[in-house]
Amino acid sequence: MDATATVYDVLQQNCLPRGLLPQGVQSYTLGDGGALEVTLPGECNFFVTADGKQFKFRYGHTVTGIIEPGSISSINGVRMQVAFEWLGINQVNRVGNQLNIQLQNSTQPFPISAFTHSASCN
């Protein structure tokens, strides 16, 4: 791997959009078997719009998961608001031009275009 690669490059090398992570990543490590750990300056909240609806995401200071081509599994540190409840995101899979985000008890599809750009934290 290129020593100057950013975590956004790692996402794109695995056929995932850079917008899965917000702007401002401080550091990351990529270990054996695709173990990925990302450090943000602090908690990060942002909205993603898809099909005319807004979805709120919350990223913790540290986000971890296992990255491989087309997916990130065993995700920790990322939640998505569904109705009035915050649900943990377990896995993200790319299927063609769609991302399927697996929550605790459901799967939410998003077009890849919803994650083309990295969001700014609020």
C-alpha positions as CSV (number, residue, x, y, z in Angstrom):
1,M,0.0,0.0,0.0
2,D,1.2,3.5,-0.7
3,A,2.4,5.2,2.4
4,T,0.9,8.5,1.4
5,A,-2.6,7.0,0.8
6,T,-5.4,8.6,2.9
7,V,-8.2,6.6,4.4
8,Y,-10.4,8.0,1.7
9,D,-8.1,6.4,-0.9
10,V,-8.4,3.1,1.0
11,L,-12.2,3.4,0.7
12,Q,-12.0,4.0,-3.0
13,Q,-9.5,1.2,-3.5
14,N,-12.1,-1.1,-2.0
15,C,-14.9,0.1,-4.4
16,L,-16.5,2.2,-1.6
17,P,-17.3,5.9,-1.8
18,R,-15.1,8.4,0.1
19,G,-18.2,9.9,1.7
20,L,-18.7,7.0,4.0
21,L,-16.3,8.9,6.3
22,P,-16.7,12.6,7.2
23,Q,-14.1,15.3,6.5
24,G,-11.4,15.8,9.1
25,V,-10.1,12.3,9.8
26,Q,-7.0,12.8,12.0
27,S,-5.4,9.3,11.5
28,Y,-6.1,5.8,10.5
29,T,-4.5,2.3,10.7
30,L,-5.1,-0.5,8.3
31,G,-4.0,-3.9,9.8
32,D,-4.0,-7.5,8.9
33,G,-7.1,-8.9,7.4
34,G,-8.5,-5.4,6.6
35,A,-8.8,-4.2,10.2
36,L,-9.4,-0.5,9.9
37,E,-9.4,2.0,12.7
38,V,-10.1,5.7,12.0
39,T,-9.7,8.6,14.5
40,L,-11.8,11.7,14.2
41,P,-11.3,15.0,16.2
42,G,-14.4,14.2,18.2
43,E,-18.0,13.1,17.8
44,C,-19.3,13.9,14.3
45,N,-23.0,14.4,13.3
46,F,-24.1,15.0,9.7
47,F,-27.1,14.4,7.4
48,V,-27.2,12.3,4.2
49,T,-30.1,13.0,1.8
50,A,-31.5,10.1,-0.3
51,D,-34.8,9.8,-2.1
52,G,-35.9,13.2,-0.7
53,K,-35.3,12.1,2.9
54,Q,-32.6,13.2,5.4
55,F,-30.8,10.6,7.4
56,K,-28.7,11.6,10.4
57,F,-25.5,9.8,11.1
58,R,-23.3,10.0,14.2
59,Y,-19.7,9.0,14.2
60,G,-17.7,8.5,17.5
61,H,-14.2,9.7,18.1
62,T,-13.0,6.3,17.0
63,V,-14.5,4.2,14.2
64,T,-13.5,0.6,13.6
65,G,-14.4,-2.2,11.1
66,I,-13.1,-4.8,8.7
67,I,-12.7,-3.5,5.2
68,E,-12.6,-5.6,2.1
69,P,-13.6,-5.0,-1.6
70,G,-17.2,-3.8,-1.6
71,S,-17.9,-4.0,2.1
72,I,-17.1,-2.9,5.7
73,S,-18.2,-5.3,8.4
74,S,-17.9,-5.5,12.2
75,I,-18.4,-1.7,12.4
76,N,-18.2,0.0,15.7
77,G,-18.6,3.7,16.4
78,V,-21.2,4.6,13.8
79,R,-24.9,5.1,14.4
80,M,-27.8,6.2,12.2
81,Q,-31.0,7.8,13.5
82,V,-34.2,5.9,12.5
83,A,-37.4,7.6,13.7
84,F,-36.4,8.7,17.2
85,E,-33.9,5.9,17.9
86,W,-30.2,5.7,17.3
87,L,-29.3,2.3,15.7
88,G,-25.7,0.9,15.4
89,I,-24.5,0.2,11.9
90,N,-23.2,-3.3,11.6
91,Q,-22.1,-3.5,8.0
92,V,-22.1,-1.6,4.7
93,N,-22.2,-3.5,1.4
94,R,-21.9,-2.2,-2.2
95,V,-24.3,-3.7,-4.7
96,G,-23.8,-2.1,-8.1
97,N,-24.6,1.6,-7.7
98,Q,-26.3,1.1,-4.3
99,L,-25.0,0.9,-0.7
100,N,-26.9,-1.4,1.7
101,I,-26.4,-0.2,5.3
102,Q,-27.2,-3.0,7.7
103,L,-28.6,-1.7,11.0
104,Q,-29.4,-3.7,14.1
105,N,-32.7,-5.0,12.8
106,S,-33.1,-3.7,9.2
107,T,-31.2,-2.7,6.0
108,Q,-31.4,0.8,4.6
109,P,-30.4,1.1,0.9
110,F,-28.8,4.3,-0.4
111,P,-27.6,5.3,-3.8
112,I,-23.8,5.5,-4.1
113,S,-24.3,9.2,-5.1
114,A,-25.5,10.0,-1.6
115,F,-21.9,9.3,-0.4
116,T,-19.9,10.9,-3.2
117,H,-18.5,13.7,-1.0
118,S,-17.4,13.6,2.6
119,A,-19.7,15.5,4.9
120,S,-18.6,18.3,7.3
121,C,-19.2,17.5,10.9
122,N,-21.8,19.6,12.8
